[in-house]
Amino acid sequence: MHDEYDEIDLRELIHLLLAGWKWMVLFVLVAVFLSGYVTTRMIEPVYEAKSTLFIGKESDSIAGISLSDLQIDNQLVVDYQELIKTRLVTQEVIDDLGLQTSVDNLVERLSVSGIKDSRFIHISFRDTNPELATKITNALSLSLVQHAEDIVGAENVVIVDSAILPLHPVEPNIYMNVAIAGILGLMLAIFLIFGLHMLDNTLKREEDVENLLGIPVLGVVPRFAEDKRTEK
């Protein structure tokens, strides 16, 4: 009586992988080449410009900072993060720079982050044009400073670091793409090797006969090459 499930021989699996190492190398190389080509030739790079702003204390405030002052400052950071994304600020930048884009598209590429327990905020903007990304970031920073007094009632927002021209793109990440493509190529090659083995129902070894019929093999007929047989 045969077992309901075929026994999986780990040594046989390893033998299959070793026998098909050329396919694995080929698939990995092809996947890496295609990924590198698409990443460098077909995907437009994206640059990110970043500026740094500081929310200081009012000139008539006490020099010491209490816990309540720190909580208020943290709340101001959140207020400024939301203020810069409003239509008031973004539409003004679009009009001043003559941009052919919508407010929603501008906000989608805009990132505002604050450092925990700090009054510093970072304004980042991404675009395929590094010069344009720098101009928009600086324009947003300046517009935020100008509207801070009118909206939040504070005159203490200072631009610490203006955005400079980014030299290297942040997207796409060629190293990550190539690594992922190599892994996927290796997995595809392994899947193909195991798949072809599962579809192959021919008998190649004595063990295959024993596993199929459940009886031991008493002998085999050797196979000789034509040029090695000796006729008597």
C-alpha positions as CSV (number, residue, x, y, z in Angstrom):
1,M,0.0,0.0,0.0
2,H,1.5,3.3,-1.0
3,D,1.6,6.3,1.2
4,E,-1.0,8.9,0.6
5,Y,1.6,11.6,0.4
6,D,5.0,11.4,-1.4
7,E,8.0,11.6,0.9
8,I,10.0,14.8,0.4
9,D,13.7,14.1,0.3
10,L,15.7,17.1,1.4
11,R,18.8,15.8,-0.3
12,E,16.9,15.5,-3.6
13,L,15.7,19.1,-3.3
14,I,19.3,20.3,-2.7
15,H,20.4,18.2,-5.6
16,L,17.8,19.9,-7.8
17,L,19.0,23.3,-6.8
18,L,22.6,22.5,-7.3
19,A,21.8,21.0,-10.7
20,G,19.9,24.1,-11.7
21,W,22.3,26.7,-10.4
22,K,22.9,28.0,-13.9
23,W,19.2,28.8,-14.3
24,M,19.2,30.6,-10.9
25,V,22.2,32.7,-11.9
26,L,20.7,33.5,-15.3
27,F,17.4,34.6,-13.8
28,V,19.1,36.8,-11.1
29,L,21.3,38.5,-13.7
30,V,18.4,39.2,-16.1
31,A,16.2,40.5,-13.3
32,V,19.0,42.8,-11.9
33,F,19.8,44.1,-15.4
34,L,16.2,44.8,-16.3
35,S,15.6,46.5,-12.9
36,G,18.7,48.6,-13.2
37,Y,17.8,49.6,-16.8
38,V,14.2,50.6,-15.9
39,T,15.3,52.5,-12.8
40,T,18.0,54.5,-14.5
41,R,16.5,55.0,-18.0
42,M,12.7,54.9,-17.7
43,I,11.9,56.4,-14.2
44,E,12.4,60.1,-13.8
45,P,14.4,60.9,-10.7
46,V,12.7,62.9,-7.9
47,Y,14.6,65.5,-5.8
48,E,13.8,66.8,-2.4
49,A,14.6,70.3,-1.1
50,K,14.4,71.0,2.7
51,S,14.3,74.1,4.8
52,T,14.4,74.5,8.6
53,L,12.3,77.0,10.6
54,F,12.4,77.8,14.3
55,I,9.5,79.0,16.5
56,G,11.0,81.3,19.1
57,K,9.6,83.0,22.1
58,E,8.1,86.5,22.1
59,S,10.5,89.3,22.9
60,D,8.6,90.3,26.0
61,S,8.5,86.7,27.4
62,I,10.3,85.6,30.5
63,A,13.7,84.1,29.8
64,G,12.9,80.9,31.7
65,I,10.8,78.2,30.0
66,S,8.2,76.4,32.1
67,L,6.4,73.1,31.3
68,S,3.3,75.0,30.2
69,D,5.4,77.2,27.9
70,L,6.9,74.0,26.3
71,Q,3.4,72.6,25.8
72,I,2.2,75.8,24.2
73,D,5.3,75.8,21.9
74,N,4.6,72.2,20.8
75,Q,1.0,73.2,20.0
76,L,2.3,76.1,17.9
77,V,4.5,73.7,16.0
78,V,1.4,71.6,15.1
79,D,-0.5,74.8,14.2
80,Y,2.3,75.8,11.8
81,Q,2.4,72.4,10.3
82,E,-1.3,72.7,9.4
83,L,-1.1,76.4,8.4
84,I,1.5,75.8,5.6
85,K,-0.8,73.2,4.0
86,T,-3.8,75.6,3.8
87,R,-5.1,77.1,0.6
88,L,-4.1,80.5,1.8
89,V,-0.4,79.7,1.8
90,T,-0.2,77.2,-1.0
91,Q,-2.3,79.2,-3.5
92,E,-0.1,82.3,-2.8
93,V,3.0,80.3,-3.7
94,I,1.4,79.0,-6.8
95,D,0.4,82.5,-7.9
96,D,3.8,84.1,-7.1
97,L,5.8,81.4,-8.9
98,G,3.3,81.0,-11.8
99,L,3.1,77.3,-11.2
100,Q,0.9,75.2,-13.5
101,T,-0.4,72.9,-10.7
102,S,-3.3,72.6,-8.3
103,V,-3.3,73.1,-4.5
104,D,-4.0,69.4,-3.9
105,N,-1.0,68.4,-6.1
106,L,1.3,70.8,-4.3
107,V,0.2,69.6,-0.9
108,E,0.6,66.0,-1.9
109,R,4.3,66.6,-2.6
110,L,4.8,68.8,0.5
111,S,6.0,67.4,3.8
112,V,6.1,69.2,7.2
113,S,7.7,67.5,10.2
114,G,8.7,68.7,13.7
115,I,11.3,67.4,16.1
116,K,9.8,66.0,19.3
117,D,10.1,68.3,22.3
118,S,11.6,71.0,20.0
119,R,10.4,74.1,18.3
120,F,12.2,73.3,15.0
121,I,10.1,72.3,12.0
122,H,11.3,71.0,8.6
123,I,9.6,71.9,5.3
124,S,10.3,69.5,2.5
125,F,9.1,69.5,-1.1
126,R,9.7,66.9,-3.9
127,D,9.8,67.5,-7.6
128,T,11.5,66.1,-10.7
129,N,13.1,69.5,-11.2
130,P,15.6,70.2,-8.4
131,E,15.6,74.0,-9.1
132,L,11.8,74.2,-8.9
133,A,11.8,72.1,-5.7
134,T,14.2,74.6,-4.1
135,K,12.2,77.6,-5.2
136,I,8.9,76.2,-3.9
137,T,10.3,75.2,-0.5
138,N,11.8,78.6,0.1
139,A,8.6,80.3,-1.1
140,L,6.5,78.2,1.3
141,S,8.8,79.0,4.2
142,L,8.6,82.7,3.5
143,S,4.9,82.6,3.1
144,L,4.5,80.8,6.4
145,V,6.6,83.4,8.2
146,Q,4.5,86.2,6.7
147,H,1.2,84.7,7.6
148,A,2.2,83.5,11.1
149,E,1.3,86.9,12.7
150,D,-2.0,87.2,10.9
151,I,-3.2,83.7,11.6
152,V,-1.5,82.5,14.8
153,G,-0.7,85.9,16.2
154,A,3.0,85.4,16.5
155,E,6.0,87.2,15.0
156,N,8.6,84.6,16.1
157,V,8.9,82.2,13.2
158,V,12.5,82.4,11.8
159,I,14.0,80.7,8.8
160,V,17.1,79.0,10.1
161,D,18.2,77.2,7.0
162,S,16.9,78.0,3.5
163,A,16.5,75.2,1.0
164,I,19.6,74.6,-1.2
165,L,19.7,72.9,-4.5
166,P,19.6,69.1,-4.0
167,L,22.3,67.3,-5.9
168,H,21.2,63.7,-5.5
169,P,17.6,62.3,-6.1
170,V,15.7,60.6,-3.3
171,E,13.7,58.5,-5.7
172,P,14.0,55.9,-7.2
173,N,16.3,53.9,-4.9
174,I,18.3,51.9,-7.5
175,Y,20.0,49.8,-4.8
176,M,16.8,48.7,-3.3
177,N,15.1,48.1,-6.6
178,V,18.0,46.0,-7.8
179,A,18.1,44.0,-4.6
180,I,14.4,43.2,-4.7
181,A,14.6,42.3,-8.4
182,G,17.5,39.9,-7.7
183,I,15.5,38.2,-4.9
184,L,12.4,37.9,-7.1
185,G,14.5,36.5,-9.9
186,L,16.0,33.9,-7.6
187,M,12.6,32.9,-6.3
188,L,11.2,32.6,-9.8
189,A,14.1,30.3,-10.9
190,I,13.6,28.1,-7.8
191,F,9.9,27.9,-8.5
192,L,10.6,27.0,-12.1
193,I,13.1,24.3,-11.2
194,F,10.7,22.7,-8.7
195,G,7.7,23.1,-11.1
196,L,9.5,21.3,-13.9
197,H,10.6,18.5,-11.5
198,M,7.0,18.0,-10.3
199,L,5.8,17.8,-13.9
200,D,8.4,15.3,-14.9
201,N,6.9,11.8,-14.4
202,T,9.8,9.8,-16.0
203,L,11.9,7.3,-14.1
204,K,15.5,8.2,-14.0
205,R,17.0,6.3,-11.0
206,E,16.6,3.0,-9.2
207,E,15.1,4.9,-6.3
208,D,12.3,6.1,-8.5
209,V,11.3,2.6,-9.4
210,E,11.4,1.5,-5.7
211,N,9.3,4.5,-4.6
212,L,6.7,3.9,-7.4
213,L,6.3,0.1,-7.2
214,G,7.3,-0.5,-3.6
215,I,9.7,-3.4,-4.5
216,P,13.5,-3.5,-4.4
217,V,15.5,-3.3,-7.6
218,L,17.5,-6.5,-8.1
219,G,19.7,-5.2,-11.0
220,V,20.1,-2.7,-13.7
221,V,21.2,-2.9,-17.3
222,P,24.2,-0.6,-17.8
223,R,24.2,1.8,-20.7
224,F,27.3,2.1,-22.8
225,A,28.3,4.8,-25.2
226,E,28.7,3.7,-28.8
227,D,32.3,4.6,-29.1
228,K,33.2,2.8,-25.9
229,R,31.7,-0.6,-26.6
230,T,34.2,-3.3,-27.5
231,E,33.0,-5.9,-30.0
232,K,34.4,-9.4,-29.7
